[in-house]
Amino acid sequence: MFRTPIVLFFVSLFCQTLQSQEYPLDINSPRHAMHLHLHYLSQESYQPELAAKAFQVQDPQLGAEAAIQLKEILDAKGYFIDLSNVPAEASYTDSISGLARYTPLSSWPELYLIKTELGWQYSAKSIGSIQRDFATVHTILTRQLMKWFPAGHAAAPWPGFHLWQYVGFAVVLLLLWLIHRIQMWLMEKIVYYLIKSPVIPKEVRMATHKMLIPLSYYFLTLSVVFFLPSLILPLPVSRVVFWMLRLAVPILMTFAAYRTVDLLMVILKRKAEKTESTLDDQLVPLLRKFLKALVLVLGVVWVLSRLDFNVTALLAGVSLGGLAFALAAQDTIKNMFGSLLIFLDKPFQVGDWIQADSIDGTVEEVGFRSTRVRTFANSVIYVPNGKISDMMVNNMGMRKFRRFNTTLGLEYGTPAEKIQLFVEGLKQIVLEHPSTRKDYYEIHLNGFGAYSIDVLFYIFFEVPNWSEELKARQDVLFKVLELASSLDVSFAFPSQTLHIGSMPELPSQR
């Protein structure tokens, strides 16, 4: 921003002045009238009273002032008029209104030429519009600087600019610096207020500062657009500068949006770290990449539109290409939508043990296209998200309690009193163990088996993972063995009893 004077200096050295063909100095057509106006206000042929012929006024002095004011407006605002595109027919009529009227600038409809008895001239209504617009160019700052550092219509004493314009550069730069400092301070306060946190973390402050820099430069660009016409720069310089400013707006806004994504992701990351779900931690980087890509694509389209590319035709071509691509990559798109459903529904998260069809393992990563599952054989399965979103997923990792169901077989011949004590002892083990569920369990004498008296041992463990479940199960089983030993109760094992009876003697064959 502070290199602006250097840029303008070199632009003024290398830019050529308004080029036009030589036309007759009369007002017989819109082209000739505009050429006469610009010709007699050039440095080589400066005669405002002759330029006034192109204006519909009775007072030559008023016409000369209007001619000068219009030339300064065109130069200050960078309005370039290519005279070769201006009608040269004396009988020209506007195709829309059917009147003998020509508007040189579509952005300034109040400025137009009409055909009079003398020829083609800027209308009397145009002069009023010129006076109003001149007030926005010839501001108090401009008048004071020109009063303190007077300059005529002759060439500037330094390349490209008069002394009052150099002083104006310094004043404008000082104002821009002050505006930038105030903007940054004020916008940071607003962002911190919206975050609504008593303590702003360092990473949030850094991301906020990076976001606000291009945003502040965007507002400075608007300020330059406001202040620049007051310096009344030469047309080639102002034209280049306004083109650069016009291009800077989408670029700065794109960078601001890009940095805003970073700030939002920092805030979301901090929130995700406070939740129990690990899918949130996976979602933040994926969302960052998607939003940044979207911002860059929209930014490029915006910049191309400012460069006068046919964005509509470009988008139409992209749409046709996108349709062909979508047909060829429909499985990939299905997987992306599947990943979106996983992130929204959260049927599982990273670290969960899941079972789905032939899949049996622990979720390691959820991506945009596939989910990575580590099996218990330590192999890795990549499952397309489009498929896994259609499967019936049994999330073993979301269990609050883990069931343990077994049958304890006691030997036949065990007294009923000992069996009763054994059952009550099993219940006491469950009630005293820190990792068992206390409000629901089933421990009962349940039946008579082929070789044992069966006791149902149906309990639940409240543990976070399989490893802790195995440790708790081992601890309970050791206590069961100790209980059986203390009661002198033996566990049965498969056995058979063979009864052999006496065989009758067969009669002798002798």
BELSULUR-V164170 format. One record per run of one state. SS is the DSSP state (h for helix, s for strand, l for the rest). FROM is the first residue (numbers start at 0). LEN is the number of residues. If there is no record, write none. Layout:
{{SS FROM LEN} {SS FROM LEN}}
//
This chain:
{{l 0 3} {h 3 11} {l 14 15} {h 29 10} {l 39 8} {h 47 7} {s 54 1} {l 55 4} {h 59 17} {l 76 6} {h 82 3} {l 85 15} {s 100 2} {l 102 10} {s 112 3} {l 115 4} {s 119 3} {l 122 1} {h 123 14} {l 137 2} {h 139 9} {l 148 9} {s 157 1} {l 158 2} {s 160 1} {l 161 1} {h 162 33} {l 195 6} {h 201 30} {l 231 3} {h 234 39} {l 273 5} {h 278 28} {l 306 4} {h 310 18} {l 328 1} {h 329 16} {l 345 7} {s 352 4} {l 356 2} {s 358 8} {l 366 3} {s 369 6} {l 375 4} {s 379 5} {h 384 4} {l 388 5} {s 393 2} {h 395 3} {l 398 3} {s 401 9} {l 410 5} {h 415 17} {l 432 3} {s 435 1} {l 436 5} {s 441 7} {l 448 4} {s 452 9} {l 461 4} {h 465 22} {l 487 3} {s 490 1} {l 491 19}}
//
